[in-house]
Amino acid sequence: MTDQDRTFYLLSLGCPKNEVDSDCLASTLMRAGWQMSERPENAGVIVVNTCSFIAPAVEESVEAVLELGDLKEGGDRHLVVTGCLVARYGERSLKSLLPEVDLCVDFPDYARFASLIDSLLDGDSTCSTDTLVREQASSLSKGYVFIKISEGCRRRCAYCAIPSIRGPLRSRPWEEIRDEWRFFLERGAHELVLVAQDSTSYGRDIYGRPSLPMLMENLCELDGDWRLRVMYMHPEGVDAGILQAMGNPRVCHYLDLPFQHVDARVLRSMGRRGDADSHRRLLDMVVGSLCEVALRATFMVGFPGEDRAAFDALHDFVAEARFDWLGLFSYSQEEGTPAFSLGRGVSGPVARDRVEEITVLQEEIMRDKALEMVGKKMRVLVEEISPEAPGFWEARSWREAPEIDGVIFIPHKEGIIPGTLREVAITASEGIDLVGVLQTR
């Protein structure tokens, strides 16, 4: 291929952890002289970084591969598939199912990504590396950066395929995380978002004990105008040490807690501990330690054995706790997980009705929460001109995580720069979102 032909398009599917992997893959290609294209039809190589956590994610990944595979017709293009789909099903199975795919790349081969593609194109593997160095972040223009602090998971939830896909817990040294954040901080980032399969387990494998508080404290020593947010905190791992570290002014008082359920019997079947009372004690400890806090919880409905009484207990708990944000999912029976033998769980129509019941309840709670914010002044990260609301910018405060929570709409005004921190006064709510006006400096 000529230099002009060395262009690639990368579609990243799934969670922010996959986004980080995509950034690493893109960085590897760009260091090897490739250019990134924003449109697949303009690229010589099309890369799909897939997700396969649950069946709907697998379906989305396969559909994306098929759709982008259509572009190969009548053009000199190559289709590459990476990520969880490859790790879960293997190259042989995928190529049998998807003959459009020219190359499958599993996680252990990411460091050789550029040389593998060179070999695919011309048989010449001249570019080789033994480390992944991330030099770009797809979200940097919006002012925030996801940084992965560990890979894999040490927990064994019965419904989850992640340990078999991503492997056991493997934490990164805190100095490496600090250096990556400093790199993006120097390039204009203002929000650091720590991600992992389970952030509270960080460090157990390399430091002999959970070390998230130590990581937060060391990161917060870096100078600059920025804030830190931690995602994916396992409820069993949240302790006084973490809450004390969250007292640092740089750290957003935001907790993302995947409780999954409140019924003790259902939780035991899930391979998890706890019940409604233990969840309440944790929430009381959090609220008692942090003067103001935004809480996001995740729950699963329809797991095998969830009868109406168990669901009603979950519904009542959500009504009582009044979370700021909520993730809600129906159980997906995944082959290869311990829960697979338990069956498909609650029937599809019943599960959908249960999701709808809690969704209606939670939307009312979130609308009330939004109304409570009117009249307050907040520091926000201005991200971009709103694709939904013409004439407005979209921004986030400490209580909204990127890509999953609500936003703050700011009327368009000359001089606003995306990816910067500004002060706003909240003047109104729009459903679960807020409307604010910039404050003069």
NORPEJO-V96235 format. One line per field, one symbol per residue. ss: DSSP state (~ for helix, > for strand, _ for the rest). phi: phi as a letter, one per 30 degrees, with the letter a starting at -180 (. if undefined). A space follows every 10 residues. Layout:
ss->???
phi->???
//
This chain:
ss->__~~~_>>>> >>___~~~~~ ~~~~~~~~~~ ~___>>___~ ~~__>>>>>> ____~~~~~~ ~~~~~~~~~~ ~~_____>>> >>>~~~~~~~ ~~~~~~~___ __>>>_~~~~ ~~~~~~~~~~ ~~________ _________~ ~~_>>>>>_> >_________ _~~~~~___> >__~~~~~~~ ~~~~~_____ >>>>>___~~ ~__~~~~___ _~~~~~~~~_ ______>>>> __>_~~~__~ ~~~~~_____ >__>>>>>>> ___~~~~~~_ _____~~~~~ ~~~~~~~~~_ ___>>>>>>> >______~~~ ~~~~~~~~~~ ~___>>>>>> _______~~~ ~~_____~~~ ~~~~~~~~~~ ~~~~~~~~~~ ~~~___>>>> >>>>>_____ _>>>>>____ _______>>> >________> >>>>>>>>>> __>>>>>>__ _
phi->.dedddbbbb cccjdedddd eddddddddd ddjdcdcdbd dccdbccccc bbebeddddd dddddddddd dddibcbbcb cbjdddddci dddddddbdd dcacbcedcd dceddddedd dbiccccbbc bccdbbbdcd dcjbbdbdca biacdbddcc ceeddciddb dceddddedd deedddcjdb bccdbadadd dejedcciae beeddedddd dddkcabbbc chcdedcdbd dddddddded dddbbccddi abdddddddd ibcjaddddd ddddddddcc dbbcccbbbc cidejddddd deddeddddd dhddbbcbbd dbdcdjcede ddjdideedd ddddddeddd dddddddddd ddddjdcbcb cdcadddcbe ibccbbcdcb ddibcdbcdb eebdjdcdib cbcbcdcacb icccbbcdcd d
//
